[in-house]
Amino acid sequence: MAIGTALGWGNFATIVLAIALAFLFGYSLTAWPLFRAGLALGTVAGLAFAADTFSITVMEITDNAVLLVIPGAMEAGLDDPLFWGSLAFSLAVAWVAAYPFNRWLISKGRGHAVVHAHHGH
């Protein structure tokens, strides 16, 4: 959101960038330790996809929906407390939305439970 806002992009382009970067960084943060553990690209890609796709999707849908319904949030500049407050609030709501399903996946030995088995913990 901060990049699109700083560049003066419209809502659609800013949201597309935010979603693309969320998936890029989300998968990367999962993949990096797996690569360091010596796993092959195909294995890492499958694990990251299985562990993160639903969580990132729920968080992005929730995060962007909340930002779109807060009056003025998408139009606020980087120097406006409304921008940062709305962003923090939307991320907190998104975390709450994704948490139950992530916890359920881990309790079933899926999601990040599978990833952690390869971290050497």
N, C-alpha and C positions, 0 to 999 in steps of 0.2 A: 504494500500500500504506500509506503513511504517513497519508494522509487517512482511509481506512477504519479504520485502527488507532486513530488519534486520536479518531475519533467512536465507537469501541467497536462497530463493525459486525461482523457475522459473516463467516466466510470467503467465502461465496458473494457477498455484496454487495460486499465489499472487492475481490474478484477482478474482478467485473463493472465496478466503478468504475475499477480499474487498467487494464483492457482498453480501456474507452471513452476514457479519458484518453490512453492510448498511441496510439490511432488519431487522436484529435483533434490532439494535439501533433505526432505524426509527420507527418500530412498537412499541418498548418499550417506546420511548419518547412520543408517542401518547397515549399509554395505561396507563401509570403511573397515570396521573391526572384523568383519567376515573375510574380507580380502587379506587383512593382516594375519588372520588365522590360517591362511593358505588355501581357502576354498576357491574353486573355479568360478569363472564368470557366470556360467549357467546356473550353478547352485546358488550363488549369491543373489542373482536376479530373481530366481524363484522364491527364495526366502524373504527377500525384501518386499517383493510384490505381495506375497501372502500375508506378511506381518503388518504392512503399513497401508495398503490401498484403502481398506474400509475406513480406518481411522482418519487418514488424511482427507478422504472424501467427505466424511461427516463433519470434520472440523472446518473444511473450506466452505461447504454449503451453509453451515451455521454461522460461521464468522462473517461471511459476505452478506448473508441475509440480515443479520443484526446490524451491520454497518449501513445497509441500504435503508433500513427502517428508522434509524436514528436521524432525526431532522438535522441537516447541515453537516453530518459527519463526512460524507464523501466530497463535500465542497470545501471543507476546512483545510487550511494550509498547515505546513509543518510547524509553524510557530504558534499555532492555535491549540490551547489545551483540549478543546473539543476533539481534535484529531486523535491525540494520544490517549485521552480518556475513553473515547469510543473504541479505539483499537484494543486497548487493554480489556475493556468490558467484553467486547465481542470475542476475544480470544479466551477469556475466562468462561463465557457461556459455551463456546465450542468445545473446550476441554471437558466441561460437565456433560455435554451431549455425547462425546465419544467415550468417556471413561467406562460406563457400564458394559458396553460391548467389548472393549479391550480387556476388561477384567474377566468377563465371561470366557473370552478366547483363551486367556492365560490359564484359567482354572481348568480348561479342557485340554491343556497341553498344546495349544495352538498359538498363532500370533507370535508375539515376542518371546513366548516361552520356548519356541523352537529355535529362534535366533540365539537366545541366551545359552542354549546347549552348546553352541559352537564358539562361544567367547572364551571358553576355558575357565569359567567361574566354578 
